[in-house]
Amino acid sequence: MFLSAAVVRFCVRVLVAALVVPSVASADLIFSSAPRDTREKEEALYKPITDLLTRAAGQKVTFKYGDNFLVYQSEMQKGAYDIILDGPAFIGWRMKKLGHVPLVKFPGNLVFNVATKKSNEKINTLTDLAGRTICSFAPPNLATMSILYEFDNPARQPLIIETQNIKETYQGLASGKCMAGIFQPKVLAALDKEKQLTKTIFQSKPIPNQAISAGPRVTPEIRDKMIKALLSPEGAVATQQVREIYKVPALLPASGEEYAGLGRLLRDVWGFDQ
């Protein structure tokens, strides 16, 4: 059957339109963060931020929930997320492996103390904990990874007794369930106000706080627009709920230099090859 040139051109336009429509959704930039709450709560929490970034970029930014930490890690490793808010070790790894660039960060540095009971005369240095128990959050929690990284031989690392919150970590140390616990200095000082129970045997080197990073699908021009938006008064409103959770007064510009190399803290976490 012979088709006229006009009919052929019409069919081509229909075919092209059909092919273009599905690509609109795939062109969305995907924002995510380490899952800490239900899907509904996190979608509501991050909606003001994705709305802000959509306006700044002139391109739709959509939040994608990580379901659980294993899913979140897997999707991150595959490069499924374009814009991510999480910890410095993940940011350092993405910079090296996925071409991410830090945009803005929470102010201050993160430091972690390892404490044991004052009455424990056998534990005086971090190396004394080789093969012994430490109460802490499950890896890849940053505090836990920062301490485990100090042990070059995995066979000599302490055994992590997983806890759900910092009070449980403190109670585990106090009850003798664990030989030591990992704390942020201010939190430990608040828990052991009289300094009667614990002694600090190790303090980690300071590392930069959590940040938002963007991957290669976010162009330098759009990155600059996002940074400007996040640091603006409008950005302060959009990030207010998140900042309240982490007790952060304001966001600051972030640089790649301060996060470079921090992916090394993930060396013992499955899937994060160095």
N, C-alpha and C positions, 0 to 999 in steps of 0.2 A: 504494500500500500504506500502510495506517495504522499509525503507530508509537505505542505508549503513551508517556505522559509519563516513566515510569520508564526505558524503553529510551532515550528521547532524552537524559535526564540522564546515563545510563551512557555513551552515545556521546560526549557533550560532555566528560565526565571523561577518557575515553580520549584524545580529541583534545588536550585541554589537557596531559595528561601527556606525550604525544608531542612537543608543542611545547616543553615545559619541559626535557626531558632534554638536548637539544643545547646549551641555554644554560648548563648547568653548566660545561662545558669553557671556553666563551667568557668566563665570569665570572672565570676565573683571572687573577691579576695577573701580568704578564710582566716578568721581570727579564732584563737583558742587559748586555753590556759590549763595548767595542771588541775585535774578534777578534785574538788574538795567538798562539794555539796551536791544536791540533786540537780537534775537537768533543768527543772523549772526555775529553781532559785538562781542558778548560774546564768541561764538565759536572761532573766530579769536583771541580774547584776551587771552583765556586760552589754546589754542593749544600748544604754546611753553612750558607751564608748564606740561601739560599732556604728551607731548613727552619726557620731561626731566624725569618725574616720571616713565614712561614706561621703559626707559633705565635703571633707577636706580633699579627698582623693578624686571626687567626681566619678567614682566607681563603687559599685555595691560591695560593702564589707559585711560578711555573714559570720555569725558565731557558730562554731561547731563544737558540741560537747564531746568530751573524751571518753565518756561512759565509765571507765576505770583507768587506773594508772598503766596497766599493761596495754590497753588499747591506745591510750594517749601516747605512750612511748613509741609504739609500733607505727602509728600514724605520723608522728613527728619524724621518726627515722626515715620514713618514705618520702618526706617533704610534702605531706598533705596540707600542712598549715603554712599560711603566708605571713601571718602576724601573730606573735605569741608573747604572753606575759608569763614568765616563770623565773627560776633561779639561775644564778651565775654559771653553774657547771653546765647546764643544758645550753645556755647561750654560747659559752665558749666552744662546746662541741658543734653546735649548728654553724658557728662562724667558720670553723675549719672544714666541716663536711658538707654543709648545705649552702654556704655563701650568705648567711644571715648577717645583718648589720644592726647593732643596738641603736635604739632611737631615744628613749627616755628611761630613767631609772628612779627607783626609790632612793632617797638620800641615806647617807651613812654606810658603814661597813658592817659585815657580819663576822662575829668572833664567837668561838665555842670553847667552853671549859669542860674538862673532864674532872669530876670530883669523886672522891671516895670518903669513907668514914674517917674521922680524925683518929678513932681508936684502932684503925687498921694499920699496924706497923709494917706489914709485909708489902703494902702498896704505896710507893712513894714517887714513882716515875711512870710514864706511859708504858714503857717497855715491860714493866712489872705486870701489866694486864694481858700479856700474850697468853692466849689460850684460856683466859678467864672471862667472866660474864660482865657485860655492860648493858644497862637498861637504856634504850633509846628507841626512836622511831625506826621503822623498817626502811632499808635502802630502797630507792635512791634518795632518801631524805638527805639534804645538804649537810646537816650537822653530823649525821652518822658517817657519810662518805668522807667528810673532811678529817675525821679521826681515823677511820680505817685506812685512809691513804698513807698515814704515817707508818704503817706496817708494810715493809717491802715484800715480805714473804706471806702470801695468803694463808699458808698453813699455820702461821704464828699469830694471825689476827685474833682479836677477842671474839667471843661468841655474843652476838647481839640478842638480847631478850627484848622482843618487840613490845612497845607500849603505845597506847592510843593518845595520850596527852602528857604534858610535862609533869603534872601532879602525880601521875602514875609512875613516871620515871623516878621522881623523888621518893615516893613511897616504896618503890622496889629497892632503892638504895638503903633507905632507912630500915626496912624489914630484914635486910640481908638476902633478899632474892637475887640481887646483883652485887657484884663487887664494886661497881662504879656506875656513874650515870653521866650523860652528856647534856649540858645546859648552856643557855646564853647567860653571860655573867650577871646581868641585871635580874634575870629570872631566878637564878640560884640565890642571889643576895636576898630577894624577897621571900623565898621559901625558907631559907635558913637565916632568919633575921638576926639571931643572937650569935651566929657563927659557932654554934656548939656542936653540930652534927658533922659537918663536912670539912674537907680540906681539898683545895684545888691542886692537882698534880700536873696539869697540862693546859695550855691555852693555845689555840690555833692562830695562825697568821690572819690578819684582817683580809677579807675579800669583799668586792662590791656587792651591793644589795640586788634584789630582783629588778628586772628591767623588761621592757617591751622591745622585741627585735623583729625585723622584717626580712623576708627572703627575697630571692632574685626576681620574683614576679612583681615586686614592688619597685618601681623605677626610682632612681635617685631624686627626680623631681617630685614624685609623689611622697617619698620618704620625708623630704624637706617640708612639704605641706602638712604631713601628719605630725611631725615634731612641733611645728608652729602651732597647730591646733591643740595638741595635747598640753602644751605649756601656756596656752592662753587662758583668760578668765572662763571662757566657755568650756575649755578642757578641764578646768578645776571643778566645774559643776558636773561634767560627765563622769569624772573619775572619783567623785566624792565618796560614793559607797565603798568602792574598792579601797580607797585610802583610809577610810574609817576602820575597815577590817584589819588593816596592817598598821594602823596608827601612824600614817604617813601624812605630814602636813602639806607637802607639795611634791611635784615631780621635778626632776632635774634633767638636763641634757646628758646623754650617755655617749661614751667613746669606745671604739673597738679595742683600744690599747688596754683598758682596764679589765676587759673580759677575756682577752686573748690567752689561750693556754689553759683556761680553767676546766676545759673538757677532760683534762687528765684525771680529775676527781671521779670520773665515771669509769675508770679503767676496769673495775671489777664488776660492773653492772652489765648484764647480758645485752648484747645488741649494740653497745656503744664502743665499737672498735676504734682504736686510736691510730 
